[in-house]
Amino acid sequence: MYNEKLIGQVLIVLGLLCLVSLKLFKMEIRPVGPDIVFGIIDNGILAAMALLGGQVAGVEGAIIGGVVGNAITDGIAGLFEGYWAELFVSEQRTVLGSAVGKMAGCLFGAGVVLVVASFL
């Protein structure tokens, strides 16, 4: 089987690997910051809602919690991403940077939630 307590840590490491991969393409992390923030907020809240839904109503509750949580957090995370991009990022954003940044942020967000949940 697998160790449930390590899943969150593995997700965080995978997020770091995503950011390291940007160096292979000679990309800076700063322009990717808004996308990382988006992913952290989006998947962090989604993971928390899925865990809560799962505790309340099992698998169906986890699915409903994840879907509703994702719909709400897409909008909220988009606000933070847009604000961050306008305020802090003057460099050109790229498709690759945006994709990798969001993926890393999503892994970080879910990873942190799962690490915290493993202690509860």
N, CA, C and O atoms as a GROMACS GRO file, in nm:
protein
  480
    1MET      N    1   0.083  -0.118   0.000
    1MET     CA    2   0.000   0.000   0.000
    1MET      C    3   0.088   0.125   0.000
    1MET      O    4   0.202   0.122  -0.046
    2TYR      N    5   0.036   0.233   0.051
    2TYR     CA    6   0.110   0.358   0.056
    2TYR      C    7   0.090   0.423   0.192
    2TYR      O    8  -0.004   0.390   0.264
    3ASN      N    9   0.177   0.516   0.225
    3ASN     CA   10   0.168   0.586   0.352
    3ASN      C   11   0.088   0.714   0.331
    3ASN      O   12   0.136   0.807   0.267
    4GLU      N   13  -0.033   0.720   0.384
    4GLU     CA   14  -0.122   0.836   0.365
    4GLU      C   15  -0.059   0.965   0.415
    4GLU      O   16  -0.086   1.072   0.360
    5LYS      N   17   0.023   0.958   0.517
    5LYS     CA   18   0.082   1.078   0.575
    5LYS      C   19   0.188   1.139   0.484
    5LYS      O   20   0.225   1.255   0.502
    6LEU      N   21   0.239   1.063   0.386
    6LEU     CA   22   0.342   1.115   0.297
    6LEU      C   23   0.286   1.178   0.169
    6LEU      O   24   0.359   1.246   0.097
    7ILE      N   25   0.159   1.157   0.139
    7ILE     CA   26   0.102   1.205   0.013
    7ILE      C   27   0.119   1.356  -0.002
    7ILE      O   28   0.162   1.403  -0.107
    8GLY      N   29   0.085   1.432   0.101
    8GLY     CA   30   0.098   1.578   0.095
    8GLY      C   31   0.241   1.622   0.069
    8GLY      O   32   0.266   1.713  -0.009
    9GLN      N   33   0.335   1.556   0.136
    9GLN     CA   34   0.476   1.590   0.118
    9GLN      C   35   0.522   1.558  -0.024
    9GLN      O   36   0.600   1.634  -0.083
   10VAL      N   37   0.474   1.448  -0.078
   10VAL     CA   38   0.508   1.412  -0.216
   10VAL      C   39   0.455   1.518  -0.312
   10VAL      O   40   0.524   1.555  -0.407
   11LEU      N   41   0.333   1.567  -0.290
   11LEU     CA   42   0.277   1.670  -0.377
   11LEU      C   43   0.360   1.798  -0.372
   11LEU      O   44   0.382   1.864  -0.474
   12ILE      N   45   0.406   1.834  -0.253
   12ILE     CA   46   0.490   1.954  -0.240
   12ILE      C   47   0.622   1.936  -0.316
   12ILE      O   48   0.666   2.029  -0.384
   13VAL      N   49   0.683   1.821  -0.304
   13VAL     CA   50   0.808   1.793  -0.378
   13VAL      C   51   0.783   1.799  -0.528
   13VAL      O   52   0.865   1.854  -0.602
   14LEU      N   53   0.672   1.743  -0.574
   14LEU     CA   54   0.639   1.749  -0.717
   14LEU      C   55   0.620   1.895  -0.762
   14LEU      O   56   0.658   1.930  -0.874
   15GLY      N   57   0.562   1.979  -0.678
   15GLY     CA   58   0.549   2.121  -0.709
   15GLY      C   59   0.685   2.187  -0.724
   15GLY      O   60   0.706   2.268  -0.815
   16LEU      N   61   0.776   2.153  -0.635
   16LEU     CA   62   0.913   2.207  -0.646
   16LEU      C   63   0.980   2.161  -0.774
   16LEU      O   64   1.051   2.238  -0.839
   17LEU      N   65   0.959   2.035  -0.812
   17LEU     CA   66   1.016   1.984  -0.938
   17LEU      C   67   0.962   2.061  -1.058
   17LEU      O   68   1.034   2.085  -1.155
   18CYS      N   69   0.834   2.098  -1.053
   18CYS     CA   70   0.777   2.180  -1.160
   18CYS      C   71   0.853   2.310  -1.174
   18CYS      O   72   0.888   2.352  -1.285
   19LEU      N   73   0.880   2.375  -1.061
   19LEU     CA   74   0.951   2.503  -1.066
   19LEU      C   75   1.095   2.485  -1.112
   19LEU      O   76   1.147   2.570  -1.184
   20VAL      N   77   1.159   2.376  -1.072
   20VAL     CA   78   1.295   2.348  -1.118
   20VAL      C   79   1.297   2.330  -1.270
   20VAL      O   80   1.393   2.368  -1.337
   21SER      N   81   1.190   2.270  -1.323
   21SER     CA   82   1.185   2.248  -1.468
   21SER      C   83   1.187   2.378  -1.547
   21SER      O   84   1.227   2.380  -1.663
   22LEU      N   85   1.143   2.488  -1.485
   22LEU     CA   86   1.147   2.617  -1.554
   22LEU      C   87   1.291   2.656  -1.588
   22LEU      O   88   1.315   2.721  -1.690
   23LYS      N   89   1.385   2.617  -1.504
   23LYS     CA   90   1.526   2.649  -1.529
   23LYS      C   91   1.577   2.582  -1.656
   23LYS      O   92   1.665   2.636  -1.724
   24LEU      N   93   1.522   2.464  -1.688
   24LEU     CA   94   1.562   2.396  -1.812
   24LEU      C   95   1.528   2.481  -1.935
   24LEU      O   96   1.596   2.473  -2.038
   25PHE      N   97   1.423   2.562  -1.923
   25PHE     CA   98   1.381   2.649  -2.034
   25PHE      C   99   1.430   2.792  -2.014
   25PHE      O  100   1.386   2.884  -2.083
   26LYS      N  101   1.523   2.809  -1.918
   26LYS     CA  102   1.583   2.939  -1.888
   26LYS      C  103   1.476   3.044  -1.858
   26LYS      O  104   1.484   3.159  -1.903
   27MET      N  105   1.377   3.004  -1.780
   27MET     CA  106   1.269   3.093  -1.741
   27MET      C  107   1.286   3.134  -1.595
   27MET      O  108   1.331   3.055  -1.512
   28GLU      N  109   1.249   3.256  -1.566
   28GLU     CA  110   1.252   3.306  -1.429
   28GLU      C  111   1.123   3.266  -1.357
   28GLU      O  112   1.020   3.242  -1.421
   29ILE      N  113   1.128   3.259  -1.225
   29ILE     CA  114   1.011   3.221  -1.148
   29ILE      C  115   0.920   3.341  -1.122
   29ILE      O  116   0.798   3.324  -1.110
   30ARG      N  117   0.975   3.462  -1.113
   30ARG     CA  118   0.895   3.580  -1.080
   30ARG      C  119   0.772   3.599  -1.169
   30ARG      O  120   0.664   3.623  -1.115
   31PRO      N  121   0.783   3.590  -1.302
   31PRO     CA  122   0.662   3.607  -1.383
   31PRO      C  123   0.558   3.497  -1.363
   31PRO      O  124   0.442   3.513  -1.402
   32VAL      N  125   0.599   3.387  -1.304
   32VAL     CA  126   0.510   3.273  -1.282
   32VAL      C  127   0.438   3.286  -1.147
   32VAL      O  128   0.345   3.211  -1.118
   33GLY      N  129   0.481   3.380  -1.066
   33GLY     CA  130   0.424   3.400  -0.932
   33GLY      C  131   0.272   3.406  -0.928
   33GLY      O  132   0.211   3.338  -0.846
   34PRO      N  133   0.209   3.486  -1.015
   34PRO     CA  134   0.062   3.492  -1.010
   34PRO      C  135  -0.004   3.357  -1.036
   34PRO      O  136  -0.109   3.327  -0.978
   35ASP      N  137   0.056   3.276  -1.121
   35ASP     CA  138   0.000   3.145  -1.151
   35ASP      C  139   0.017   3.050  -1.033
   35ASP      O  140  -0.070   2.966  -1.007
   36ILE      N  141   0.129   3.062  -0.962
   36ILE     CA  142   0.150   2.981  -0.842
   36ILE      C  143   0.047   3.018  -0.736
   36ILE      O  144  -0.012   2.931  -0.673
   37VAL      N  145   0.026   3.149  -0.717
   37VAL     CA  146  -0.075   3.195  -0.621
   37VAL      C  147  -0.212   3.140  -0.658
   37VAL      O  148  -0.286   3.094  -0.571
   38PHE      N  149  -0.247   3.146  -0.786
   38PHE     CA  150  -0.376   3.093  -0.832
   38PHE      C  151  -0.389   2.946  -0.793
   38PHE      O  152  -0.490   2.906  -0.735
   39GLY      N  153  -0.288   2.867  -0.825
   39GLY     CA  154  -0.295   2.724  -0.798
   39GLY      C  155  -0.303   2.691  -0.650
   39GLY      O  156  -0.378   2.601  -0.610
   40ILE      N  157  -0.227   2.764  -0.568
   40ILE     CA  158  -0.230   2.740  -0.424
   40ILE      C  159  -0.369   2.765  -0.368
   40ILE      O  160  -0.424   2.683  -0.295
   41ILE      N  161  -0.427   2.879  -0.404
   41ILE     CA  162  -0.561   2.912  -0.356
   41ILE      C  163  -0.663   2.814  -0.412
   41ILE      O  164  -0.746   2.762  -0.338
   42ASP      N  165  -0.656   2.790  -0.541
   42ASP     CA  166  -0.755   2.706  -0.609
   42ASP      C  167  -0.756   2.564  -0.553
   42ASP      O  168  -0.859   2.516  -0.507
   43ASN      N  169  -0.643   2.497  -0.556
   43ASN     CA  170  -0.641   2.357  -0.513
   43ASN      C  171  -0.634   2.343  -0.361
   43ASN      O  172  -0.677   2.240  -0.307
   44GLY      N  173  -0.582   2.442  -0.293
   44GLY     CA  174  -0.582   2.434  -0.147
   44GLY      C  175  -0.723   2.431  -0.092
   44GLY      O  176  -0.756   2.347  -0.008
   45ILE      N  177  -0.806   2.523  -0.139
   45ILE     CA  178  -0.945   2.525  -0.092
   45ILE      C  179  -1.021   2.405  -0.146
   45ILE      O  180  -1.103   2.346  -0.075
   46LEU      N  181  -0.995   2.367  -0.271
   46LEU     CA  182  -1.061   2.249  -0.328
   46LEU      C  183  -1.031   2.125  -0.243
   46LEU      O  184  -1.123   2.049  -0.211
   47ALA      N  185  -0.905   2.105  -0.207
   47ALA     CA  186  -0.868   1.988  -0.127
   47ALA      C  187  -0.936   1.992   0.009
   47ALA      O  188  -0.982   1.889   0.058
   48ALA      N  189  -0.941   2.110   0.070
   48ALA     CA  190  -1.007   2.122   0.200
   48ALA      C  191  -1.156   2.091   0.188
   48ALA      O  192  -1.212   2.022   0.274
   49MET      N  193  -1.221   2.140   0.083
   49MET     CA  194  -1.364   2.114   0.062
   49MET      C  195  -1.388   1.966   0.034
   49MET      O  196  -1.487   1.910   0.082
   50ALA      N  197  -1.300   1.903  -0.042
   50ALA     CA  198  -1.314   1.760  -0.072
   50ALA      C  199  -1.297   1.678   0.056
   50ALA      O  200  -1.371   1.582   0.078
   51LEU      N  201  -1.200   1.713   0.138
   51LEU     CA  202  -1.181   1.641   0.265
   51LEU      C  203  -1.303   1.658   0.355
   51LEU      O  204  -1.349   1.562   0.417
   52LEU      N  205  -1.354   1.780   0.364
   52LEU     CA  206  -1.472   1.806   0.446
   52LEU      C  207  -1.592   1.729   0.393
   52LEU      O  208  -1.663   1.664   0.469
   53GLY      N  209  -1.614   1.736   0.261
   53GLY     CA  210  -1.725   1.663   0.200
   53GLY      C  211  -1.713   1.514   0.222
   53GLY      O  212  -1.813   1.446   0.247
   54GLY      N  213  -1.591   1.461   0.213
   54GLY     CA  214  -1.568   1.319   0.236
   54GLY      C  215  -1.598   1.278   0.379
   54GLY      O  216  -1.651   1.170   0.403
   55GLN      N  217  -1.565   1.364   0.474
   55GLN     CA  218  -1.594   1.336   0.614
   55GLN      C  219  -1.744   1.337   0.642
   55GLN      O  220  -1.794   1.258   0.722
   56VAL      N  221  -1.815   1.428   0.576
   56VAL     CA  222  -1.958   1.443   0.600
   56VAL      C  223  -2.040   1.336   0.527
   56VAL      O  224  -2.132   1.279   0.584
   57ALA      N  225  -2.006   1.310   0.400
   57ALA     CA  226  -2.094   1.224   0.318
   57ALA      C  227  -2.018   1.123   0.233
   57ALA      O  228  -2.070   1.079   0.130
   58GLY      N  229  -1.899   1.084   0.273
   58GLY     CA  230  -1.828   0.980   0.200
   58GLY      C  231  -1.778   1.024   0.063
   58GLY      O  232  -1.750   1.142   0.042
   59VAL      N  233  -1.768   0.930  -0.029
   59VAL     CA  234  -1.713   0.956  -0.162
   59VAL      C  235  -1.795   1.060  -0.236
   59VAL      O  236  -1.740   1.152  -0.297
   60GLU      N  237  -1.928   1.046  -0.231
   60GLU     CA  238  -2.013   1.143  -0.301
   60GLU      C  239  -1.994   1.283  -0.244
   60GLU      O  240  -1.991   1.381  -0.318
   61GLY      N  241  -1.981   1.292  -0.113
   61GLY     CA  242  -1.957   1.421  -0.048
   61GLY      C  243  -1.824   1.481  -0.089
   61GLY      O  244  -1.812   1.603  -0.107
   62ALA      N  245  -1.722   1.397  -0.105
   62ALA     CA  246  -1.591   1.445  -0.148
   62ALA      C  247  -1.599   1.500  -0.290
   62ALA      O  248  -1.539   1.603  -0.321
   63ILE      N  249  -1.673   1.431  -0.376
   63ILE     CA  250  -1.688   1.478  -0.515
   63ILE      C  251  -1.764   1.610  -0.518
   63ILE      O  252  -1.721   1.705  -0.584
   64ILE      N  253  -1.875   1.617  -0.446
   64ILE     CA  254  -1.953   1.741  -0.443
   64ILE      C  255  -1.872   1.854  -0.381
   64ILE      O  256  -1.870   1.965  -0.433
   65GLY      N  257  -1.804   1.826  -0.270
   65GLY     CA  258  -1.720   1.927  -0.206
   65GLY      C  259  -1.611   1.976  -0.299
   65GLY      O  260  -1.584   2.096  -0.305
   66GLY      N  261  -1.548   1.884  -0.373
   66GLY     CA  262  -1.443   1.923  -0.468
   66GLY      C  263  -1.497   2.006  -0.583
   66GLY      O  264  -1.436   2.106  -0.621
   67VAL      N  265  -1.610   1.966  -0.638
   67VAL     CA  266  -1.668   2.038  -0.752
   67VAL      C  267  -1.713   2.178  -0.710
   67VAL      O  268  -1.681   2.276  -0.777
   68VAL      N  269  -1.787   2.186  -0.601
   68VAL     CA  270  -1.834   2.317  -0.553
   68VAL      C  271  -1.716   2.403  -0.510
   68VAL      O  272  -1.709   2.522  -0.541
   69GLY      N  273  -1.622   2.341  -0.437
   69GLY     CA  274  -1.503   2.416  -0.394
   69GLY      C  275  -1.424   2.468  -0.513
   69GLY      O  276  -1.377   2.582  -0.509
   70ASN      N  277  -1.410   2.388  -0.617
   70ASN     CA  278  -1.334   2.430  -0.735
   70ASN      C  279  -1.405   2.545  -0.807
   70ASN      O  280  -1.340   2.641  -0.849
   71ALA      N  281  -1.535   2.535  -0.822
   71ALA     CA  282  -1.609   2.641  -0.891
   71ALA      C  283  -1.593   2.775  -0.818
   71ALA      O  284  -1.573   2.879  -0.881
   72ILE      N  285  -1.603   2.772  -0.688
   72ILE     CA  286  -1.591   2.895  -0.609
   72ILE      C  287  -1.448   2.947  -0.613
   72ILE      O  288  -1.426   3.067  -0.631
   73THR      N  289  -1.351   2.858  -0.595
   73THR     CA  290  -1.212   2.905  -0.585
   73THR      C  291  -1.153   2.947  -0.718
   73THR      O  292  -1.057   3.024  -0.720
   74ASP      N  293  -1.207   2.899  -0.830
   74ASP     CA  294  -1.158   2.948  -0.959
   74ASP      C  295  -1.176   3.100  -0.966
   74ASP      O  296  -1.085   3.172  -1.009
   75GLY      N  297  -1.291   3.147  -0.925
   75GLY     CA  298  -1.317   3.291  -0.927
   75GLY      C  299  -1.232   3.365  -0.826
   75GLY      O  300  -1.172   3.468  -0.859
   76ILE      N  301  -1.225   3.314  -0.704
   76ILE     CA  302  -1.147   3.380  -0.599
   76ILE      C  303  -0.999   3.382  -0.636
   76ILE      O  304  -0.933   3.485  -0.625
   77ALA      N  305  -0.947   3.268  -0.679
   77ALA     CA  306  -0.805   3.259  -0.714
   77ALA      C  307  -0.774   3.348  -0.835
   77ALA      O  308  -0.666   3.406  -0.843
   78GLY      N  309  -0.869   3.358  -0.928
   78GLY     CA  310  -0.849   3.446  -1.044
   78GLY      C  311  -0.833   3.591  -1.003
   78GLY      O  312  -0.754   3.664  -1.063
   79LEU      N  313  -0.907   3.634  -0.901
   79LEU     CA  314  -0.892   3.771  -0.851
   79LEU      C  315  -0.752   3.794  -0.796
   79LEU      O  316  -0.689   3.895  -0.826
   80PHE      N  317  -0.704   3.699  -0.716
   80PHE     CA  318  -0.569   3.713  -0.659
   80PHE      C  319  -0.463   3.708  -0.769
   80PHE      O  320  -0.366   3.784  -0.766
   81GLU      N  321  -0.482   3.617  -0.865
   81GLU     CA  322  -0.385   3.607  -0.975
   81GLU      C  323  -0.379   3.738  -1.053
   81GLU      O  324  -0.270   3.789  -1.081
   82GLY      N  325  -0.494   3.792  -1.087
   82GLY     CA  326  -0.497   3.918  -1.162
   82GLY      C  327  -0.436   4.032  -1.084
   82GLY      O  328  -0.360   4.112  -1.140
   83TYR      N  329  -0.468   4.041  -0.956
   83TYR     CA  330  -0.413   4.148  -0.871
   83TYR      C  331  -0.261   4.135  -0.864
   83TYR      O  332  -0.190   4.234  -0.883
   84TRP      N  333  -0.212   4.014  -0.838
   84TRP     CA  334  -0.069   3.991  -0.827
   84TRP      C  335   0.001   4.026  -0.958
   84TRP      O  336   0.106   4.089  -0.958
   85ALA      N  337  -0.058   3.984  -1.070
   85ALA     CA  338   0.002   4.009  -1.201
   85ALA      C  339   0.011   4.158  -1.230
   85ALA      O  340   0.114   4.205  -1.280
   86GLU      N  341  -0.093   4.233  -1.199
   86GLU     CA  342  -0.092   4.377  -1.224
   86GLU      C  343   0.005   4.449  -1.132
   86GLU      O  344   0.071   4.544  -1.173
   87LEU      N  345   0.014   4.405  -1.008
   87LEU     CA  346   0.092   4.476  -0.907
   87LEU      C  347   0.241   4.445  -0.913
   87LEU      O  348   0.324   4.535  -0.902
   88PHE      N  349   0.276   4.318  -0.931
   88PHE     CA  350   0.415   4.277  -0.913
   88PHE      C  351   0.488   4.234  -1.039
   88PHE      O  352   0.611   4.238  -1.042
   89VAL      N  353   0.418   4.192  -1.141
   89VAL     CA  354   0.485   4.132  -1.256
   89VAL      C  355   0.486   4.229  -1.373
   89VAL      O  356   0.381   4.266  -1.426
   90SER      N  357   0.606   4.268  -1.412
   90SER     CA  358   0.617   4.353  -1.530
   90SER      C  359   0.674   4.275  -1.648
   90SER      O  360   0.662   4.317  -1.763
   91GLU      N  361   0.737   4.159  -1.618
   91GLU     CA  362   0.794   4.079  -1.725
   91GLU      C  363   0.685   4.011  -1.805
   91GLU      O  364   0.571   3.996  -1.760
   92GLN      N  365   0.722   3.971  -1.924
   92GLN     CA  366   0.629   3.901  -2.013
   92GLN      C  367   0.592   3.764  -1.956
   92GLN      O  368   0.680   3.686  -1.920
   93ARG      N  369   0.463   3.736  -1.947
   93ARG     CA  370   0.417   3.603  -1.905
   93ARG      C  371   0.406   3.515  -2.029
   93ARG      O  372   0.371   3.562  -2.137
   94THR      N  373   0.437   3.387  -2.012
   94THR     CA  374   0.433   3.294  -2.125
   94THR      C  375   0.333   3.182  -2.097
   94THR      O  376   0.294   3.158  -1.982
   95VAL      N  377   0.293   3.113  -2.203
   95VAL     CA  378   0.201   3.001  -2.189
   95VAL      C  379   0.265   2.892  -2.104
   95VAL      O  380   0.201   2.838  -2.013
   96LEU      N  381   0.390   2.858  -2.133
   96LEU     CA  382   0.460   2.754  -2.057
   96LEU      C  383   0.472   2.793  -1.910
   96LEU      O  384   0.446   2.712  -1.822
   97GLY      N  385   0.512   2.915  -1.885
   97GLY     CA  386   0.526   2.962  -1.747
   97GLY      C  387   0.394   2.958  -1.673
   97GLY      O  388   0.388   2.917  -1.557
   98SER      N  389   0.287   3.000  -1.739
   98SER     CA  390   0.155   3.000  -1.677
   98SER      C  391   0.110   2.857  -1.645
   98SER      O  392   0.058   2.831  -1.537
   99ALA      N  393   0.132   2.766  -1.739
   99ALA     CA  394   0.092   2.626  -1.718
   99ALA      C  395   0.171   2.562  -1.604
   99ALA      O  396   0.113   2.499  -1.516
  100VAL      N  397   0.302   2.579  -1.606
  100VAL     CA  398   0.387   2.518  -1.503
  100VAL      C  399   0.360   2.584  -1.367
  100VAL      O  400   0.358   2.516  -1.265
  101GLY      N  401   0.341   2.714  -1.367
  101GLY     CA  402   0.312   2.786  -1.242
  101GLY      C  403   0.183   2.739  -1.178
  101GLY      O  404   0.177   2.716  -1.057
  102LYS      N  405   0.079   2.726  -1.259
  102LYS     CA  406  -0.049   2.679  -1.205
  102LYS      C  407  -0.037   2.535  -1.156
  102LYS      O  408  -0.093   2.500  -1.052
  103MET      N  409   0.035   2.451  -1.230
  103MET     CA  410   0.052   2.312  -1.188
  103MET      C  411   0.128   2.307  -1.055
  103MET      O  412   0.088   2.234  -0.964
  104ALA      N  413   0.235   2.382  -1.043
  104ALA     CA  414   0.312   2.384  -0.919
  104ALA      C  415   0.227   2.435  -0.804
  104ALA      O  416   0.226   2.377  -0.695
  105GLY      N  417   0.156   2.545  -0.828
  105GLY     CA  418   0.070   2.600  -0.723
  105GLY      C  419  -0.037   2.503  -0.679
  105GLY      O  420  -0.066   2.492  -0.560
  106CYS      N  421  -0.098   2.434  -0.774
  106CYS     CA  422  -0.201   2.335  -0.740
  106CYS      C  423  -0.143   2.222  -0.655
  106CYS      O  424  -0.205   2.178  -0.559
  107LEU      N  425  -0.024   2.177  -0.691
  107LEU     CA  426   0.042   2.072  -0.612
  107LEU      C  427   0.075   2.123  -0.472
  107LEU      O  428   0.058   2.050  -0.374
  108PHE      N  429   0.124   2.247  -0.462
  108PHE     CA  430   0.156   2.305  -0.330
  108PHE      C  431   0.029   2.317  -0.245
  108PHE      O  432   0.028   2.278  -0.129
  109GLY      N  433  -0.076   2.371  -0.305
  109GLY     CA  434  -0.200   2.393  -0.229
  109GLY      C  435  -0.257   2.265  -0.173
  109GLY      O  436  -0.288   2.256  -0.054
  110ALA      N  437  -0.271   2.165  -0.259
  110ALA     CA  438  -0.325   2.036  -0.213
  110ALA      C  439  -0.227   1.969  -0.116
  110ALA      O  440  -0.269   1.908  -0.018
  111GLY      N  441  -0.098   1.980  -0.144
  111GLY     CA  442   0.002   1.918  -0.057
  111GLY      C  443  -0.002   1.973   0.083
  111GLY      O  444   0.003   1.897   0.180
  112VAL      N  445  -0.010   2.105   0.097
  112VAL     CA  446  -0.014   2.167   0.229
  112VAL      C  447  -0.140   2.124   0.305
  112VAL      O  448  -0.134   2.092   0.423
  113VAL      N  449  -0.253   2.124   0.236
  113VAL     CA  450  -0.378   2.082   0.301
  113VAL      C  451  -0.367   1.938   0.349
  113VAL      O  452  -0.408   1.906   0.461
  114LEU      N  453  -0.312   1.850   0.267
  114LEU     CA  454  -0.300   1.710   0.307
  114LEU      C  455  -0.199   1.690   0.419
  114LEU      O  456  -0.218   1.603   0.504
  115VAL      N  457  -0.092   1.769   0.420
  115VAL     CA  458   0.005   1.761   0.530
  115VAL      C  459  -0.064   1.803   0.660
  115VAL      O  460  -0.050   1.735   0.762
  116VAL      N  461  -0.136   1.914   0.657
  116VAL     CA  462  -0.207   1.961   0.776
  116VAL      C  463  -0.310   1.857   0.820
  116VAL      O  464  -0.322   1.827   0.938
  117ALA      N  465  -0.386   1.803   0.724
  117ALA     CA  466  -0.490   1.704   0.756
  117ALA      C  467  -0.430   1.577   0.817
  117ALA      O  468  -0.494   1.510   0.898
  118SER      N  469  -0.307   1.544   0.779
  118SER     CA  470  -0.245   1.423   0.834
  118SER      C  471  -0.215   1.436   0.982
  118SER      O  472  -0.196   1.336   1.051
  119PHE      N  473  -0.211   1.560   1.033
  119PHE     CA  474  -0.185   1.582   1.174
  119PHE      C  475  -0.313   1.595   1.256
  119PHE      O  476  -0.308   1.597   1.379
  120LEU      N  477  -0.425   1.602   1.189
  120LEU     CA  478  -0.553   1.620   1.260
  120LEU      C  479  -0.616   1.488   1.297
  120LEU      O  480  -0.724   1.485   1.357
   0.00000   0.00000   0.00000
